[in-house]
């Protein structure tokens, strides 16, 4: 049995066409003697009906566009204002963390030198969290997908965690 994943007037990404569209109509296909529709297609005003596998919700499309094939990584920048001897109390004297968010070794997240000098341990921790955040988002998606695929076999303790994962993922993607 099929259930509608999208609703009328919802903005979706139409993968075969490569464009955004609004759902104009939800078109269930019924079979005699069956209580639920056997198939659901969507009219988006592009000349034909599209199936669920050809459409993506706005949140999923935007988030997958943002991080497909991208790997954030932590590199070390050279401290221009202090020598390694002057900042020997830092975890990595003479350097500071830089999170690179593209293929080249530039662009991304950096911390001001004065802030790093004030609390280098916290900044190092923040850098590690940021550099692994895309992996955490993928992990949340996998957990949610797993939970949706096996709702009958899900322990009660995990249900609350999946709800929290959905909340976190929704706040990240919106």
TASUL-V405408 format. One line per field, one symbol per residue. ss: DSSP state (H for helix, E for strand, L for the rest). psi: psi as a letter, one per 20 degrees, with the letter a starting at -180 (. if undefined). burial: + if it has 16 or more other ideal C-beta (glycine too) atoms within 10 Angstrom, else -. Layout:
ss->???
psi->???
burial->???
//
This chain:
ss->LLLLLLLLLLEEEELLLLEEEELLEEEEELLLLLLLLLEEEEELLLLLEELHHHEEEHHHHHHHHHHLLLLLEEEEEELLLLLLLLLLLLLLLLEEEEEELLLLLLLEEELLHHHHHHLHHHHHHHHHHHHLHHHHHHHHHHHHHHHHHLLLLLLHHHHHHHHHHHHHHHHHHL
psi->qqqpirrqjppqpoghhkrqrpohqpnqpqqpjphqqhqprppjkkirqqrhiiqqqggggghhhhjpjpoqqprpqppihqrhhhliiqhnpirqqpopjahrlrpcpqqqghhghgmhgghggggggghjhhhhghgggggggghhhlhhjpqhhhghhhgggggghghgi.
burial->-----+---+-+++------+-+--+----------+--+++++-----+---+++----+-+--------+-+----+-------+--+---++++++++------+--+----++--+--++--+--++-----+--++-+---+--------------+--+---+---+-
//
